[in-house]
Amino acid sequence: NHNHYCLLHHTSMVNEAVWHPKGRYFSTVFGDKRDLLIHSLERNESQAPFIKHNGPINGVLFHPTRPLFIICSSRSVQMYNLKTQVLERKFARGMTVNTCMCMSPSGSSFIVGSQDGKVLWYDVDGAEPSKVISLRGGSISSVAWHRSHPLLATAGHNGDVNLFHISEASVEPLIVPVHLIRIAGSKIHSALSMQFHPHQPWLFLKDNQEKRTILLYSET
């Protein structure tokens, strides 16, 4: 067996890399968060998509089962069909400024965090948010949806991390507060990014100021 690797050169610093759940594609956001590339491992090629967006990109997502690609910029949330190369849907955001985004494992819903502390729940087949909740702690810097547990985490710029029980099975979206991780008094000052373990109820948290620090929170 031979080991293979791929080295990609971008014109400026890469801000984010997001994989398709099936592992055949990934996307990179680079530059001043306005440049975007989609890379295909099967075809061994990279391309700048047809997509137009407003403002810096704060998050991108591949739908797990459909050829859909969602871009969250500060001013808009838009969903594109990568197969037909058309704009599938623009999602209403009201007066909020978007900061981050995550998708449910099923691909039925996604969450957008905003600068004014709001968490907006969207159905991929609807334009308006299904549910909006307001949190204390200022701007939402990161959101994460667990792949195998009904858990959602939101991180505020004040260092607070809110954990919620979340369900798509009910008639209306269900978000129930479970626990508040208040870390302002610790060595962590504000959460830059979070990621759940794919199987365990563990949350990895990276600090915004001390970039060499990563914390792991578990149920014990």
MARLOSE-825341 format. One record per residue: x, y, z of N, C-alpha, C in turn; residue in three letters. Coordinates in pm, 1 decimal, decimal comma, padded with zeros to 6 digits. Example, Ala and Ser with C-alpha at 12.3 -4.5 7.8 and 13.67 -1.06 7.14 Angstrom:
MARLOSE-825341
((01319,0 -00569,0 00780,0) (01230,0 -00450,0 00780,0) (01320,0 -00330,0 00780,0) 'ALA')
((01285,0 -00225,0 00708,0) (01367,0 -00106,0 00714,0) (01290,0 00003,0 00787,0) 'SER')
This chain:
MARLOSE-825341
((00083,5 -00119,1 00000,0) (00000,0 00000,0 00000,0) (00087,8 00125,2 00000,0) 'ASN')
((00042,3 00225,5 -00072,4) (00115,0 00351,5 -00078,4) (00034,9 00459,4 -00007,5) 'HIS')
((00106,7 00543,0 00063,6) (00041,4 00655,4 00130,0) (00028,5 00770,8 00032,4) 'ASN')
((-00088,0 00832,5 00030,3) (-00112,5 00945,0 -00058,6) (-00147,1 01068,0 00024,4) 'HIS')
((-00102,0 01181,0 -00021,0) (-00138,7 01305,6 00044,8) (-00158,3 01413,1 -00061,5) 'TYR')
((-00229,6 01516,3 -00021,9) (-00260,3 01626,1 -00112,6) (-00219,3 01756,6 -00045,9) 'CYS')
((-00142,2 01837,0 -00113,3) (-00097,7 01965,4 -00061,3) (-00164,1 02076,3 -00142,2) 'LEU')
((-00242,7 02158,8 -00074,7) (-00316,6 02265,8 -00140,9) (-00258,7 02400,8 -00101,2) 'LEU')
((-00233,9 02484,7 -00199,2) (-00182,7 02618,7 -00173,9) (-00294,7 02719,9 -00194,6) 'HIS')
((-00314,5 02806,0 -00096,0) (-00411,2 02913,8 -00106,4) (-00335,7 03046,7 -00115,0) 'HIS')
((-00403,9 03147,4 -00165,4) (-00339,9 03277,7 -00183,5) (-00319,9 03351,8 -00051,8) 'THR')
((-00388,2 03309,5 00052,9) (-00374,4 03372,7 00183,7) (-00415,5 03272,9 00292,1) 'SER')
((-00412,8 03317,0 00416,8) (-00436,1 03227,6 00529,6) (-00574,3 03162,8 00523,9) 'MET')
((-00578,7 03032,4 00552,6) (-00704,7 02958,6 00557,4) (-00769,9 02979,1 00693,7) 'VAL')
((-00894,5 03026,5 00694,3) (-00967,6 03052,1 00818,8) (-01047,2 02932,3 00865,7) 'ASN')
((-01095,7 02850,5 00771,0) (-01182,5 02739,0 00808,2) (-01175,5 02631,6 00700,9) 'GLU')
((-01180,5 02506,0 00744,2) (-01189,3 02391,4 00653,3) (-01303,0 02302,7 00702,5) 'ALA')
((-01398,0 02271,4 00614,3) (-01517,0 02195,2 00651,3) (-01530,2 02075,5 00558,3) 'VAL')
((-01543,8 01955,6 00616,2) (-01556,2 01832,5 00539,3) (-01702,2 01799,5 00511,8) 'TRP')
((-01726,9 01740,7 00397,0) (-01855,4 01676,2 00373,5) (-01862,1 01552,3 00461,7) 'HIS')
((-01979,2 01520,3 00520,5) (-01988,3 01403,4 00609,1) (-01939,9 01272,7 00547,8) 'PRO')
((-01949,8 01258,3 00415,0) (-01904,6 01135,2 00350,2) (-01756,2 01137,7 00315,9) 'LYS')
((-01690,1 01250,7 00337,0) (-01545,8 01257,7 00322,0) (-01493,2 01271,9 00181,4) 'GLY')
((-01579,4 01296,3 00083,9) (-01533,3 01306,5 -00054,7) (-01504,7 01450,7 -00096,8) 'ARG')
((-01558,7 01544,3 -00023,2) (-01539,6 01685,8 -00052,9) (-01502,9 01759,9 00075,1) 'TYR')
((-01436,9 01872,0 00059,1) (-01423,3 01965,2 00169,8) (-01411,2 02106,3 00113,4) 'PHE')
((-01442,1 02202,3 00197,3) (-01441,6 02342,2 00156,1) (-01347,2 02421,2 00244,4) 'SER')
((-01283,8 02521,9 00187,1) (-01195,9 02609,8 00263,7) (-01239,9 02755,2 00245,4) 'THR')
((-01237,0 02829,0 00355,6) (-01262,2 02972,3 00355,2) (-01130,5 03039,3 00389,2) 'VAL')
((-01089,3 03137,2 00310,1) (-00957,1 03195,4 00331,2) (-00959,2 03344,9 00299,8) 'PHE')
((-00841,7 03405,4 00313,2) (-00831,6 03549,4 00291,1) (-00898,0 03625,5 00404,0) 'GLY')
((-00972,6 03727,1 00368,5) (-01047,0 03805,0 00468,6) (-01185,6 03746,9 00488,8) 'ASP')
((-01195,9 03614,0 00477,3) (-01320,3 03538,7 00491,9) (-01419,6 03567,4 00379,6) 'LYS')
((-01368,9 03610,6 00265,7) (-01455,3 03635,8 00151,1) (-01427,0 03540,5 00035,1) 'ARG')
((-01320,7 03463,3 00045,1) (-01283,1 03370,3 -00061,3) (-01318,3 03228,0 -00020,9) 'ASP')
((-01364,6 03149,3 -00118,7) (-01417,4 03016,1 -00090,5) (-01378,5 02920,5 -00202,0) 'LEU')
((-01333,1 02800,8 -00163,6) (-01303,4 02694,7 -00259,2) (-01368,0 02565,1 -00213,0) 'LEU')
((-01411,7 02483,6 -00308,6) (-01461,2 02349,0 -00280,3) (-01367,6 02250,2 -00349,4) 'ILE')
((-01319,4 02152,0 -00273,5) (-01219,1 02057,9 -00322,2) (-01280,4 01917,8 -00332,9) 'HIS')
((-01254,8 01851,2 -00444,0) (-01302,0 01714,5 -00465,8) (-01182,3 01620,1 -00461,8) 'SER')
((-01186,0 01523,3 -00369,2) (-01077,7 01425,7 -00360,5) (-01087,2 01322,9 -00472,2) 'LEU')
((-01209,1 01288,7 -00512,6) (-01227,5 01188,8 -00617,8) (-01177,8 01240,6 -00752,9) 'GLU')
((-01207,2 01367,6 -00782,6) (-01166,3 01425,3 -00910,4) (-01031,3 01495,9 -00902,3) 'ARG')
((-00978,5 01507,9 -00780,4) (-00849,1 01571,1 -00759,8) (-00845,9 01712,2 -00817,8) 'ASN')
((-00948,5 01790,7 -00782,4) (-00956,5 01926,5 -00834,1) (-01019,1 02019,3 -00731,2) 'GLU')
((-00989,9 02145,9 -00746,1) (-01047,8 02250,9 -00662,6) (-01113,0 02353,4 -00752,6) 'SER')
((-01224,1 02408,9 -00706,1) (-01291,6 02509,6 -00786,8) (-01354,8 02616,2 -00698,7) 'GLN')
((-01356,6 02737,3 -00752,3) (-01429,3 02845,7 -00687,9) (-01574,3 02834,5 -00732,3) 'ALA')
((-01666,3 02812,6 -00640,1) (-01804,8 02790,8 -00680,3) (-01869,6 02916,6 -00736,0) 'PRO')
((-01985,2 02896,6 -00793,8) (-02064,6 03003,2 -00854,5) (-02127,9 03094,8 -00752,5) 'PHE')
((-02103,7 03068,6 -00626,0) (-02180,4 03127,6 -00516,7) (-02142,3 03274,2 -00493,0) 'ILE')
((-02244,5 03357,7 -00473,4) (-02226,4 03496,1 -00433,6) (-02277,5 03513,1 -00291,0) 'LYS')
((-02206,6 03591,3 -00212,2) (-02246,2 03609,4 -00072,1) (-02218,7 03752,0 -00030,5) 'HIS')
((-02284,0 03792,6 00077,1) (-02270,9 03929,6 00126,8) (-02187,0 03931,8 00253,2) 'ASN')
((-02074,2 03999,1 00247,2) (-01992,8 04014,4 00366,4) (-01904,1 03895,4 00395,5) 'GLY')
((-01824,1 03902,5 00502,9) (-01735,3 03793,0 00541,9) (-01813,4 03665,1 00572,1) 'PRO')
((-01755,1 03551,1 00539,8) (-01818,7 03421,0 00563,0) (-01789,6 03376,1 00706,1) 'ILE')
((-01893,9 03347,2 00781,9) (-01879,4 03302,9 00920,2) (-01903,9 03153,3 00937,9) 'ASN')
((-01938,2 03083,8 00832,0) (-01958,9 02939,8 00840,8) (-02010,0 02883,1 00709,1) 'GLY')
((-01968,7 02761,2 00677,4) (-02019,4 02689,3 00561,0) (-02052,9 02546,8 00603,5) 'VAL')
((-02152,0 02486,2 00536,3) (-02196,2 02351,0 00570,1) (-02232,4 02274,2 00444,2) 'LEU')
((-02193,3 02146,9 00439,2) (-02244,7 02053,2 00339,4) (-02362,6 01978,7 00400,2) 'PHE')
((-02471,3 01964,2 00324,0) (-02580,7 01879,7 00370,1) (-02534,0 01734,7 00366,1) 'HIS')
((-02567,9 01652,0 00467,2) (-02514,5 01514,7 00472,7) (-02566,9 01421,8 00363,7) 'PRO')
((-02686,4 01446,4 00308,2) (-02743,9 01351,3 00211,4) (-02788,3 01415,4 00080,5) 'THR')
((-02801,6 01545,4 00075,9) (-02846,6 01614,7 -00044,5) (-02735,5 01705,4 -00096,4) 'ARG')
((-02733,3 01735,9 -00227,7) (-02625,2 01818,8 -00283,7) (-02644,6 01966,5 -00253,0) 'PRO')
((-02656,0 01998,1 -00124,5) (-02682,2 02133,9 -00080,4) (-02563,2 02188,4 -00002,5) 'LEU')
((-02538,5 02315,3 -00020,1) (-02425,2 02382,4 00044,5) (-02477,0 02513,8 00102,1) 'PHE')
((-02457,1 02534,6 00231,4) (-02510,1 02651,6 00300,1) (-02395,1 02743,6 00339,9) 'ILE')
((-02412,2 02871,9 00309,2) (-02314,4 02973,0 00345,2) (-02378,6 03071,6 00442,1) 'ILE')
((-02312,5 03090,9 00554,5) (-02357,8 03188,8 00654,4) (-02258,6 03304,8 00654,5) 'CYS')
((-02301,8 03418,5 00603,4) (-02221,7 03539,5 00612,2) (-02284,2 03629,3 00718,5) 'SER')
((-02219,5 03739,6 00748,2) (-02271,2 03827,2 00852,4) (-02406,8 03885,6 00816,0) 'SER')
((-02436,5 03894,2 00687,8) (-02559,2 03960,0 00643,8) (-02662,7 03865,8 00584,2) 'ARG')
((-02627,4 03741,4 00560,2) (-02723,3 03652,1 00494,0) (-02691,9 03506,2 00524,1) 'SER')
((-02793,8 03420,4 00505,2) (-02776,5 03275,4 00506,6) (-02840,7 03223,9 00378,4) 'VAL')
((-02761,0 03157,3 00294,0) (-02807,8 03114,7 00163,7) (-02772,8 02968,1 00140,4) 'GLN')
((-02861,7 02897,5 00073,5) (-02841,5 02756,1 00043,6) (-02838,6 02736,0 -00107,8) 'MET')
((-02734,6 02668,5 -00154,9) (-02714,4 02647,4 -00296,7) (-02719,8 02498,3 -00329,6) 'TYR')
((-02768,9 02469,5 -00447,7) (-02769,8 02333,4 -00498,3) (-02643,8 02313,9 -00582,2) 'ASN')
((-02553,2 02229,5 -00535,2) (-02425,8 02210,0 -00604,6) (-02441,7 02131,2 -00734,4) 'LEU')
((-02550,7 02056,6 -00746,8) (-02573,5 01977,1 -00867,4) (-02628,8 02063,0 -00981,3) 'LYS')
((-02729,2 02143,7 -00950,5) (-02790,0 02229,2 -01052,8) (-02724,9 02366,9 -01059,2) 'THR')
((-02642,5 02399,0 -00958,7) (-02572,0 02526,6 -00949,2) (-02668,1 02645,1 -00951,8) 'GLN')
((-02768,7 02637,7 -00868,9) (-02863,6 02747,4 -00854,2) (-02882,5 02776,1 -00705,1) 'VAL')
((-02926,5 02898,4 -00678,5) (-02960,9 02935,4 -00541,6) (-03092,0 02867,3 -00504,9) 'LEU')
((-03087,1 02780,8 -00404,4) (-03204,7 02705,1 -00363,6) (-03294,6 02787,0 -00270,9) 'GLU')
((-03233,9 02860,4 -00176,9) (-03316,0 02931,8 -00079,1) (-03231,9 03037,7 -00006,7) 'ARG')
((-03295,6 03150,8 00021,0) (-03239,3 03251,2 00111,3) (-03320,6 03249,1 00239,3) 'LYS')
((-03252,2 03246,0 00352,3) (-03319,0 03236,6 00481,2) (-03328,5 03374,7 00545,0) 'PHE')
((-03446,6 03403,3 00599,2) (-03468,1 03532,0 00664,8) (-03387,7 03537,9 00793,9) 'ALA')
((-03329,2 03653,4 00822,4) (-03249,4 03669,1 00944,8) (-03295,0 03784,7 01030,1) 'ARG')
((-03393,2 03862,2 00985,7) (-03436,4 03977,2 01062,7) (-03328,0 04082,8 01067,1) 'GLY')
((-03307,3 04140,9 01184,7) (-03209,2 04249,1 01200,4) (-03079,5 04199,1 01263,0) 'MET')
((-03064,1 04069,3 01280,0) (-02946,5 04017,4 01347,9) (-02824,9 04013,2 01255,1) 'THR')
((-02706,1 04010,9 01316,0) (-02580,4 03991,6 01243,8) (-02531,5 03852,0 01275,5) 'VAL')
((-02520,5 03766,5 01174,9) (-02484,4 03626,8 01194,7) (-02337,0 03613,1 01232,3) 'ASN')
((-02308,1 03517,2 01320,9) (-02170,1 03495,9 01364,3) (-02121,1 03352,3 01345,3) 'THR')
((-02210,7 03252,0 01347,9) (-02168,0 03112,4 01343,0) (-02286,4 03024,6 01304,1) 'CYS')
((-02257,7 02895,6 01275,2) (-02362,3 02806,2 01226,1) (-02322,0 02661,4 01249,1) 'MET')
((-02422,7 02571,8 01268,5) (-02399,6 02427,7 01275,0) (-02524,8 02356,3 01225,1) 'CYS')
((-02510,3 02230,0 01185,5) (-02621,9 02153,2 01128,5) (-02648,6 02028,6 01210,4) 'MET')
((-02775,1 01985,5 01212,1) (-02812,9 01862,3 01279,9) (-02757,4 01742,2 01203,1) 'SER')
((-02734,8 01629,2 01270,1) (-02683,6 01509,6 01200,4) (-02775,6 01461,5 01088,5) 'PRO')
((-02906,2 01481,6 01103,0) (-03000,9 01437,2 01000,3) (-03001,7 01527,8 00878,7) 'SER')
((-02957,1 01651,7 00895,3) (-02961,9 01749,0 00787,3) (-03095,3 01818,7 00774,1) 'GLY')
((-03189,2 01791,7 00863,9) (-03321,9 01853,6 00856,5) (-03321,4 01997,9 00906,2) 'SER')
((-03229,9 02029,3 00997,9) (-03229,5 02160,4 01061,8) (-03086,6 02211,6 01074,8) 'SER')
((-03075,7 02342,7 01092,2) (-02946,0 02400,7 01127,0) (-02968,3 02520,0 01219,0) 'PHE')
((-02863,1 02552,6 01292,1) (-02866,4 02657,9 01393,8) (-02772,8 02770,6 01352,4) 'ILE')
((-02817,6 02894,9 01372,2) (-02734,7 03012,7 01346,6) (-02725,8 03094,1 01475,0) 'VAL')
((-02604,5 03131,7 01513,4) (-02583,7 03221,4 01626,0) (-02566,2 03363,2 01577,2) 'GLY')
((-02602,7 03460,9 01660,7) (-02598,6 03599,8 01616,0) (-02522,4 03688,6 01713,3) 'SER')
((-02493,2 03809,2 01666,6) (-02415,0 03904,2 01745,0) (-02491,7 03958,5 01863,3) 'GLN')
((-02626,1 03955,6 01856,7) (-02706,0 04007,9 01967,2) (-02750,7 03898,6 02063,8) 'ASP')
((-02683,1 03783,5 02061,9) (-02709,7 03678,7 02159,8) (-02827,4 03589,7 02126,3) 'GLY')
((-02873,8 03590,3 02003,5) (-02986,2 03506,1 01964,1) (-02937,5 03376,7 01899,8) 'LYS')
((-03016,6 03269,9 01920,9) (-02994,1 03141,1 01855,2) (-03117,0 03113,9 01769,1) 'VAL')
((-03095,4 03100,8 01639,0) (-03204,7 03083,7 01544,1) (-03203,3 02941,9 01487,6) 'LEU')
((-03315,8 02873,2 01498,0) (-03331,1 02736,4 01447,2) (-03403,9 02743,8 01312,7) 'TRP')
((-03343,3 02687,9 01207,8) (-03402,9 02686,2 01074,4) (-03428,4 02543,9 01028,4) 'TYR')
((-03537,5 02524,5 00958,3) (-03561,9 02402,2 00882,6) (-03507,0 02425,9 00742,6) 'ASP')
((-03434,2 02327,9 00686,0) (-03372,9 02348,4 00555,4) (-03475,9 02368,8 00444,8) 'VAL')
((-03600,1 02326,4 00468,0) (-03704,3 02341,4 00367,3) (-03794,1 02461,8 00392,0) 'ASP')
((-03757,4 02548,1 00485,8) (-03835,6 02668,7 00514,3) (-03744,8 02789,6 00518,8) 'GLY')
((-03800,1 02907,9 00493,7) (-03718,9 03029,0 00486,2) (-03710,8 03103,4 00619,0) 'ALA')
((-03814,6 03091,6 00702,5) (-03818,8 03163,7 00829,4) (-03766,6 03075,3 00942,7) 'GLU')
((-03707,8 03134,5 01046,7) (-03663,8 03053,5 01160,9) (-03781,5 02988,3 01232,0) 'PRO')
((-03767,5 02859,9 01265,6) (-03872,1 02786,9 01336,6) (-03877,6 02824,2 01483,3) 'SER')
((-03763,8 02863,2 01537,8) (-03756,5 02899,0 01680,0) (-03641,8 02996,5 01699,6) 'LYS')
((-03661,7 03092,1 01788,3) (-03558,0 03189,1 01822,7) (-03551,1 03199,5 01974,5) 'VAL')
((-03432,2 03183,0 02030,5) (-03414,9 03201,5 02174,3) (-03305,4 03305,3 02197,9) 'ILE')
((-03318,9 03381,6 02304,4) (-03221,9 03485,4 02338,9) (-03143,6 03441,8 02462,2) 'SER')
((-03012,3 03459,9 02456,1) (-02924,6 03420,2 02565,4) (-02850,5 03540,4 02619,7) 'LEU')
((-02819,8 03535,2 02748,2) (-02733,7 03637,2 02806,8) (-02588,9 03607,2 02772,3) 'ARG')
((-02507,1 03710,5 02777,8) (-02365,3 03688,1 02752,6) (-02315,7 03749,4 02624,4) 'GLY')
((-02401,8 03827,2 02556,7) (-02356,6 03896,3 02436,3) (-02351,1 03806,7 02314,3) 'GLY')
((-02263,4 03840,2 02224,5) (-02253,4 03773,9 02095,1) (-02225,4 03624,0 02108,6) 'SER')
((-02290,0 03544,3 02024,3) (-02264,1 03399,7 02019,6) (-02143,0 03376,5 01928,9) 'ILE')
((-02037,4 03321,4 01984,4) (-01914,0 03303,2 01907,9) (-01905,0 03166,7 01841,9) 'SER')
((-01979,6 03066,2 01894,7) (-01969,3 02931,9 01838,7) (-02092,3 02850,4 01877,9) 'SER')
((-02136,1 02761,9 01788,4) (-02244,5 02667,4 01816,6) (-02200,8 02528,8 01768,5) 'VAL')
((-02245,7 02425,0 01839,2) (-02208,2 02287,8 01803,0) (-02323,8 02193,6 01833,1) 'ALA')
((-02351,9 02101,7 01740,6) (-02460,0 02002,9 01753,1) (-02395,9 01864,7 01755,8) 'TRP')
((-02424,8 01787,8 01861,4) (-02363,2 01655,5 01876,4) (-02417,5 01558,9 01771,0) 'HIS')
((-02329,9 01473,1 01719,6) (-02370,0 01380,0 01613,5) (-02457,0 01265,7 01663,2) 'ARG')
((-02433,1 01219,8 01785,6) (-02503,2 01099,7 01832,3) (-02578,0 01117,6 01963,5) 'SER')
((-02568,6 01233,7 02027,6) (-02645,2 01264,4 02148,2) (-02730,5 01388,1 02121,1) 'HIS')
((-02847,7 01399,2 02185,5) (-02935,5 01515,5 02163,2) (-02886,0 01639,3 02238,4) 'PRO')
((-02768,0 01686,7 02200,8) (-02704,1 01797,5 02270,9) (-02667,1 01909,6 02174,8) 'LEU')
((-02690,4 02030,2 02221,2) (-02647,6 02151,0 02150,1) (-02568,6 02236,8 02247,8) 'LEU')
((-02459,1 02296,2 02201,3) (-02378,9 02385,6 02284,4) (-02366,7 02520,5 02214,7) 'ALA')
((-02376,7 02627,4 02294,1) (-02353,7 02762,2 02243,5) (-02250,0 02829,3 02333,0) 'THR')
((-02161,5 02906,0 02273,6) (-02058,1 02976,3 02348,8) (-02072,0 03125,7 02326,3) 'ALA')
((-02071,2 03202,8 02435,9) (-02079,3 03347,8 02427,7) (-01943,1 03411,7 02443,1) 'GLY')
((-01931,8 03535,1 02399,2) (-01803,9 03605,4 02408,1) (-01764,1 03637,8 02552,5) 'HIS')
((-01859,3 03624,6 02645,9) (-01823,8 03646,4 02786,7) (-01764,3 03521,5 02850,4) 'ASN')
((-01752,8 03411,8 02775,5) (-01694,2 03289,3 02828,0) (-01794,4 03186,3 02873,2) 'GLY')
((-01924,9 03218,8 02874,2) (-02026,7 03122,0 02915,1) (-02056,5 03024,0 02802,1) 'ASP')
((-02070,4 02895,8 02839,4) (-02109,5 02791,4 02744,4) (-02240,5 02731,1 02793,1) 'VAL')
((-02344,3 02738,6 02711,8) (-02474,9 02683,3 02745,1) (-02492,6 02548,2 02677,0) 'ASN')
((-02535,8 02448,0 02754,7) (-02567,4 02316,6 02700,8) (-02718,2 02296,6 02701,2) 'LEU')
((-02771,7 02242,7 02591,7) (-02915,0 02222,5 02577,7) (-02944,2 02078,9 02535,4) 'PHE')
((-03057,1 02026,1 02584,2) (-03116,1 01905,8 02524,4) (-03196,4 01953,8 02404,4) 'HIS')
((-03179,7 01886,0 02290,8) (-03239,2 01933,6 02166,9) (-03302,8 01817,7 02091,4) 'ILE')
((-03417,7 01842,3 02028,9) (-03487,4 01735,3 01957,7) (-03558,7 01790,4 01835,1) 'SER')
((-03548,6 01716,4 01724,6) (-03621,5 01748,5 01602,0) (-03748,7 01665,1 01589,3) 'GLU')
((-03768,8 01570,5 01681,7) (-03879,1 01474,7 01668,7) (-04014,5 01535,4 01702,2) 'ALA')
((-04017,7 01638,9 01783,9) (-04143,6 01699,2 01824,8) (-04202,4 01784,9 01712,7) 'SER')
((-04328,6 01822,9 01730,5) (-04396,3 01905,9 01629,6) (-04323,8 02039,1 01614,0) 'VAL')
((-04283,9 02099,0 01725,8) (-04205,3 02221,0 01725,1) (-04064,3 02188,7 01774,1) 'GLU')
((-03965,3 02263,6 01727,6) (-03827,9 02240,2 01774,6) (-03819,1 02248,1 01927,0) 'PRO')
((-03749,4 02152,8 01986,6) (-03738,2 02144,7 02131,5) (-03594,9 02176,9 02174,6) 'LEU')
((-03579,2 02282,7 02253,3) (-03450,0 02320,8 02310,5) (-03470,3 02343,5 02459,8) 'ILE')
((-03410,4 02258,2 02542,3) (-03426,7 02266,3 02687,6) (-03289,7 02290,4 02751,7) 'VAL')
((-03272,7 02399,1 02829,3) (-03144,4 02422,8 02896,1) (-03110,5 02308,6 02992,2) 'PRO')
((-02985,5 02264,3 02987,1) (-02939,0 02153,7 03071,0) (-02832,2 02200,2 03170,2) 'VAL')
((-02736,0 02276,4 03122,4) (-02624,0 02312,3 03209,7) (-02556,5 02437,6 03156,8) 'HIS')
((-02506,3 02519,2 03248,8) (-02428,8 02637,5 03214,6) (-02286,4 02618,4 03263,2) 'LEU')
((-02192,8 02624,0 03172,5) (-02050,9 02617,9 03206,9) (-02000,3 02761,5 03212,6) 'ILE')
((-01976,9 02809,6 03333,0) (-01931,4 02947,7 03348,6) (-01781,1 02945,4 03372,1) 'ARG')
((-01707,3 02992,4 03275,1) (-01561,9 02977,1 03279,6) (-01488,5 03111,0 03280,7) 'ILE')
((-01560,8 03219,8 03305,8) (-01495,9 03350,5 03303,2) (-01388,6 03363,3 03410,8) 'ALA')
((-01405,5 03292,2 03523,2) (-01308,6 03301,5 03632,0) (-01190,0 03209,1 03615,9) 'GLY')
((-01192,4 03125,5 03512,1) (-01081,5 03032,8 03490,8) (-00981,7 03093,0 03393,8) 'SER')
((-00895,9 03010,1 03339,0) (-00795,9 03057,4 03244,3) (-00855,1 03082,0 03105,5) 'LYS')
((-00977,6 03033,9 03084,1) (-01044,3 03058,1 02956,8) (-01121,9 03189,0 02966,2) 'ILE')
((-01107,1 03275,5 02870,6) (-01173,1 03406,3 02873,9) (-01293,0 03412,3 02779,6) 'HIS')
((-01278,8 03364,9 02661,3) (-01392,4 03362,3 02568,7) (-01370,8 03249,7 02468,8) 'SER')
((-01480,7 03184,1 02432,9) (-01471,3 03066,8 02346,4) (-01460,3 03107,6 02200,7) 'ALA')
((-01357,3 03060,8 02135,7) (-01342,4 03088,1 01993,2) (-01414,3 02982,1 01911,2) 'LEU')
((-01397,4 02855,6 01947,0) (-01462,1 02748,0 01873,1) (-01482,5 02627,9 01963,9) 'SER')
((-01582,8 02545,1 01928,7) (-01615,5 02426,1 02006,5) (-01637,1 02310,2 01910,8) 'MET')
((-01619,7 02190,0 01964,8) (-01647,5 02069,6 01886,5) (-01680,2 01956,6 01981,4) 'GLN')
((-01791,8 01886,2 01954,0) (-01826,0 01767,2 02031,2) (-01747,1 01647,0 01979,3) 'PHE')
((-01718,0 01554,6 02071,7) (-01667,8 01423,7 02032,2) (-01778,4 01353,6 01954,0) 'HIS')
((-01746,8 01279,2 01845,6) (-01853,8 01220,0 01763,7) (-01938,2 01116,3 01835,2) 'PRO')
((-01886,6 01052,8 01941,3) (-01962,0 00947,5 02009,2) (-01983,8 00975,0 02157,8) 'HIS')
((-01882,8 01026,5 02225,4) (-01891,7 01051,2 02368,9) (-01954,9 01188,4 02396,1) 'GLN')
((-02018,0 01206,7 02513,9) (-02073,4 01338,4 02550,0) (-01964,2 01431,7 02601,9) 'PRO')
((-01864,8 01453,7 02520,1) (-01750,8 01538,0 02556,0) (-01749,1 01660,4 02465,5) 'TRP')
((-01711,7 01774,1 02522,7) (-01706,0 01898,9 02448,9) (-01564,6 01955,8 02454,3) 'LEU')
((-01505,3 01977,9 02337,7) (-01373,3 02039,0 02327,3) (-01390,4 02188,2 02301,3) 'PHE')
((-01313,7 02268,3 02373,4) (-01328,8 02413,2 02368,7) (-01192,4 02478,3 02351,4) 'LEU')
((-01182,8 02567,3 02252,9) (-01056,8 02638,9 02230,1) (-01071,2 02784,1 02271,6) 'LYS')
((-00970,3 02833,7 02341,7) (-00975,1 02969,1 02395,4) (-00950,7 03073,1 02286,3) 'ASP')
((-01014,8 03187,3 02303,2) (-01003,5 03294,7 02205,5) (-00874,6 03375,1 02222,6) 'ASN')
((-00831,9 03391,7 02346,8) (-00712,8 03472,0 02373,3) (-00588,4 03384,9 02386,3) 'GLN')
((-00598,5 03278,3 02465,2) (-00486,0 03186,9 02483,2) (-00501,4 03072,9 02383,4) 'GLU')
((-00451,1 03092,2 02262,1) (-00478,4 02999,4 02152,0) (-00410,5 02863,6 02169,0) 'LYS')
((-00321,0 02851,6 02265,5) (-00255,0 02722,8 02289,3) (-00333,3 02634,8 02385,7) 'ARG')
((-00446,1 02686,5 02439,0) (-00523,0 02614,5 02539,3) (-00646,2 02549,4 02478,2) 'THR')
((-00664,7 02419,9 02504,7) (-00785,4 02347,5 02464,9) (-00838,2 02276,9 02589,2) 'ILE')
((-00966,4 02296,5 02618,2) (-01028,2 02232,8 02733,0) (-01122,0 02120,7 02688,4) 'LEU')
((-01134,1 02019,9 02771,9) (-01227,5 01909,5 02747,3) (-01324,0 01903,6 02865,7) 'LEU')
((-01454,9 01913,6 02837,0) (-01558,4 01901,2 02937,9) (-01634,2 01771,6 02915,9) 'TYR')
((-01659,0 01699,2 03025,7) (-01732,7 01574,7 03019,1) (-01840,0 01575,1 03127,4) 'SER')
((-01918,0 01468,7 03133,5) (-02029,6 01462,4 03229,0) (-01984,2 01432,7 03371,6) 'GLU')
((-01859,1 01397,5 03392,2) (-01809,6 01369,3 03526,7) (-01725,5 01483,7 03578,7) 'THR')
